């Protein structure tokens, strides 16, 4: 029996062509499993099959019904693969038929990845309503701005209504307060009609601390590996086949049922998998199959803190076949160059020479000793094209992990803000903006949660205080549990029409337009580039060329006028 | 600063050409480090260098001197890279100059790996003396038997005088009671003069529970990963550069200073390393450099419980470049076919069809579901040649991990013993014998330790009892701490001259000779082979061919006469 047998069992409640529900549950260590439909006196017995799967085909459950699984005749729990949790993480699952959505994006074809200009959105704070529907109202604005892809921070159901999304506990369920699964489908459809791709941030390395009922169903976690969030997700231990299937199906679902164009996989360095086939590689292989069936194109982008191009190398080179990765090191080098204090992880970055190295080599550390990491770090990624790297001057983490959540524009002079924006948008790598940066939104993006477990809420509050104890003189860390912290983090949509915001917005539009239309900026890769920097004058020259055209970017990070020599290119 | 800087610092006490001692210590988190020479009032101060290295060049220590490091002016500890611990694991290090040994193996050139016929030896129980010197006295016997390589179970210093070797705590020190480093050099030299290669078993996945002082010097272990022995050796966390250097230098030392021909790396599946370059791959790369400098040939063999040919695939295919691996699955399939009860890990093996699969595919599980492991296990290894796999009908583990340490011959009929021996020696894989099997030694090979920490000794004793609680009716588990258990495990060298032992010995000699001389047995690989089996008659036909010759092995594992059809080969 090889793993193709798993194709017989796709966990979840699906409705077949005759309208019957086909229920599959994976619960390898329970003795009895039933479905309990809310509000009716219905109990559906599941039959144990091989490998710990339980199944039933039944008329007793219909789309829209609320249900739970009852395990061993006792505990009643929502479905691990529920698509909707209308009453939150502790409530019942709602049976959903995702095919019911009527798509009208038939003319959409995903952009080439090289043409992605990303725009990171936190649904809850992007608009005052904080919903998918309200994002749709901003699509014309985004289209005019020129970005080609929005990236949604995680939308998997989390406790309460305020969360960055990384505390999600139901990877298949779309946050009810954002608009649920139908709301997400509607948004993606609308984006595609505006020629905008949609990237979804998904978290396969941990689950949140409240409402994670997966361990009741099976060994989803293993004590073999420890991560910052405790036991690692079980990708290679006993019973890992069910867990691997779970996350592979999750990835495929977004592409297939939600028409998502790319996934951004959170912190894949915390995915611990010594299997012969790494789970990311297997997701790649399964996605390739799906793409060849549908003819659609989808991308896999990873957040990776390893400087290890095994993740982005193609399958045939033994890589995991991810299309692209974030490079935080570009950000760190840029920020230090722009004046950020060299503390914490910034301590490894020494300004303009490192920024030049980031342009040249993508990885700043590709074998050197890192004082911060206390080891030699990284390998060379010379052969990986520019389109495999995503760069930014800020993102949710880099902003929100500051005590006061200041966006970069709160920290820099007006001229430096412009320079930093250009550094990203004129780079050969794929640029990403963080929502609102294009009009230098003054509101912070703070860390906020709305755990319903009061003890947990208190411990997050205390943890946050402790984390920033050294910054006491700068004031108290805002209370992450308070609704005020969330509300303070919202964008102010009246600002882009006011000065100085509108000037900056126009500047961003020009830069983006230039990137999309100039033959060099549009086409030149990593090999058609030369970077030189001068530590004394704090200047950097970025030369890029394509065929007979050349672009020379002169960047002066000092606060004075400087003379810059433009090196000759042979 | 890249990792080539580490070449400046090779930990240990070395004597340069002027006779001065060059002392290097890696202790990145201590504030002060000195050397204290025993019996003299000498204290040598070490100077802190970069990356946590401490150095001194001095006349105050000579070969033969006993010394310890004093850390922070307090604790006195033996050298982590000491080559000799004449007073045991808790005593001082002895300064050794390994170059002083006068080698006379200049005519030796390592056998091609394909010609290895391995013979596993536990130094302490191989002879009544239990020393390297006494192994030398048996070399003529071994040469006559026909084996081409001896494999020494680990010789790194362990607590006391009785241990399998896997409780070693000083990876660079050769067990004093076996004869210390000079004794090992003398043995290897003698082997080479008899045209016998020497494989050394080394343990890089854990250290023993008594006398492990490494954590006092630096973060040699990490809590990121858990292994059966607790925290994993730190190959990828903070400070891992020092730990990686430690084990790389260890591997190179055996080849360079002891002329060891191959290492057998214990349980490499328990080495947890997510670095861009896996430590095994790095050892391979460093060994390749050494080999190109010396012109000598050395092999890396791994014990691997993963059925993952990434370990043995060449570097250019993204593999770790190990030359060969043990396949326990051949053993398990063979043992079940020969009548072993299908319990524990044997429960995954179903007799003759699995034995046929082991011949054909090396890995029995190459993607199938394993009930014992509770997951789909293994990948295909079709392209790996036969010479990359080591097979056996017993080894120290398979014998010693039984409650009463019975060798296979205590469990099988006389005819079955012969069949089992032939199954191994006529296979296309590299065969390994366990010392004494060739004369069906009746003494057991038991589990024994001689920890000097009484609490630890007691807990090992209790653990062993518990492990075999289910076998109560077969008697008590022998006391692992008792010297009697050790003495009972010794080979009885008067037996090979007596019947029925001498008949079996002659049979082994004939089989080995056949393997070495017959054109098919000598040359045919995995592709020139066909295996068929019949579950009903319990028979297996192994056909191997080379050029115009063919060998047909008819194996009847039933207790009756059987008719066997020889399939036609096209």
Interface residues (C-beta under 8 A of the other chain):
Chain A: X1 X2 X3 X5 X28 X51 X223 X224 X225 X226 X236 X237 X238 X239 X240 X241 X269 X272 X274 X275 X276 X277 X306 X307 X308 X309 X310 X317 X318 X367 X368 X369 X373 X374 X375 X376 X378 X379
Chain B: X1 X2 X3 X5 X28 X51 X223 X224 X225 X226 X236 X237 X238 X239 X240 X241 X269 X272 X274 X275 X276 X277 X306 X307 X308 X309 X310 X317 X318 X367 X368 X369 X373 X374 X375 X376 X378 X379
